[in-house]
Structure formats: C-alpha cells, structure tokens
Amino acid sequence: MINGQGVRALLGKRIQFYRKQRQLSQAALAEKANISITFLSKIERGIKYPTSESISGIANGLGVEVCELFQADEISVGHRNMLERFKNDVLKTVEEVYKAYGERMV
C-alpha cells in the first residue's frame, strides 16, 4: 500500500517529468504557479506536499490536468485505486476553492 511519502514522491516525479519535458526551469514553473523556487524544489524531491491551490497552479503552469500529476506508469491496482481516490479528493477541494471565489472549473 502506498503511503503519504509515496504520494509525495510520485507527485514530485510527475511534476519534474512534465517540467523537463516542456523544457521549463524550476524558476519558470515556480513563477507560473505563483510559488517559490524553494517550495517547488521540495515538492519535486518529495519533501513537501503542495496545497490544492499550488497543485492547480503547477498543473496550469505545465499545461496539464491535475489528475495527470497523480498518474503513474506502472503501479499496482491497489495503488492506482488509492491514487484515484486521492485525486478525486484533491479535485473536490480545488472545485470548492473555485466556487468560494465565484469561478468555474474548466
């Protein structure tokens, strides 16, 4: 079973993968996501976990859907199910933030 540390590590690796694929520096992505370079570095290394607002900003900065940041290429069915539930919880939180500010999710 994947734990919180595993989720942080997976998220960090996915963010780093997409960032490098798009040839963005940490500074460029941090600016797009409105977070510090230090915080982004810690997220990518699995040390820190971002808020739903930060996850949304990172996904937007990378041009991907939030759910893509939680997808792994080769994981067990149990891990995939847990990540799917976690993703849905994050998306609900993001939707609540948008609703609180009167904006709709696209």
VOGU-3710 file (C-alpha; in Angstrom, 3 decimals, decimal comma):
1> mingqgvral> 0,000/0,000/0,000  1,312/3,440/-0,895  1,704/5,898/1,970  1,789/9,682/2,151  5,503/9,719/1,419  4,889/7,589/-1,678  2,240/10,007/-2,921  4,604/12,957/-2,387  7,384/11,131/-4,245  5,093/10,197/-7,158
11> lgkriqfyrk> 3,715/13,718/-7,429  7,205/15,211/-7,340  8,475/12,883/-10,050  5,498/13,610/-12,290  5,889/17,372/-11,888  9,594/17,132/-12,641  8,891/14,889/-15,662  6,408/17,333/-17,201  8,590/20,343/-16,346  11,619/18,861/-18,077
21> qrqlsqaala> 9,510/17,619/-20,996  8,383/21,205/-21,540  11,930/22,493/-21,063  10,951/24,717/-18,152  13,350/25,661/-15,404  12,197/25,425/-11,811  12,226/29,217/-11,716  9,946/29,470/-14,764  7,443/26,926/-13,440  7,511/28,424/-9,943
31> ekanisitfl> 6,696/31,818/-11,413  3,825/30,403/-13,494  2,470/28,557/-10,443  2,956/31,556/-8,141  5,095/29,597/-5,672  8,720/29,890/-4,602  11,518/28,007/-6,346  12,497/26,510/-2,987  8,977/25,166/-2,444  8,842/23,709/-5,969
41> skiergikyp> 12,216/22,052/-5,432  10,985/20,456/-2,208  7,803/19,270/-3,934  9,800/17,678/-6,755  12,038/15,909/-4,225  9,025/14,614/-2,292  9,883/16,597/0,827  6,853/18,909/0,830  3,287/18,411/-0,306  1,572/21,327/-2,059
51> tsesisgian> -1,835/22,745/-1,230  -4,651/22,170/-3,692  -4,185/25,757/-4,886  -0,478/25,119/-5,534  -1,236/21,841/-7,326  -3,710/23,659/-9,547  -1,163/26,398/-10,290  1,535/23,856/-11,109  -0,801/21,901/-13,395  -1,824/25,110/-15,178
61> glgvevcelf> 1,826/26,153/-15,494  2,635/22,793/-17,054  -0,442/22,789/-19,273  -1,763/19,501/-17,867  -4,827/18,403/-15,935  -4,380/17,981/-12,180  -5,180/14,275/-12,479  -2,192/13,773/-14,807  0,135/14,727/-11,963  -1,072/11,704/-9,993
71> qadeisvghr> -0,864/9,087/-12,727  1,947/6,585/-12,592  3,041/4,434/-15,477  3,499/1,151/-13,651  1,677/0,781/-10,345  -0,442/-1,914/-8,786  -4,222/-1,894/-8,991  -4,396/-1,134/-5,261  -2,096/1,856/-5,626  -3,977/3,045/-8,695
81> nmlerfkndv> -7,290/2,885/-6,802  -5,842/4,770/-3,846  -4,385/7,440/-6,139  -7,724/7,740/-7,929  -9,495/8,367/-4,611  -6,786/10,851/-3,604  -7,068/12,621/-6,970  -10,827/12,886/-6,599  -10,425/14,383/-3,121  -7,949/16,950/-4,459
91> lktveevyka> -10,257/17,834/-7,354  -13,170/18,312/-4,949  -11,031/20,654/-2,866  -9,950/22,603/-5,954  -13,585/22,889/-7,046  -14,527/24,197/-3,594  -11,791/26,834/-3,828  -13,043/27,958/-7,249  -16,635/28,041/-6,003  -15,571/30,114/-2,998
101> ygermv> -14,113/32,686/-5,370  -17,053/32,544/-7,780  -15,142/30,928/-10,620  -15,988/27,753/-12,507  -13,580/24,973/-13,267  -12,947/24,367/-16,912
//
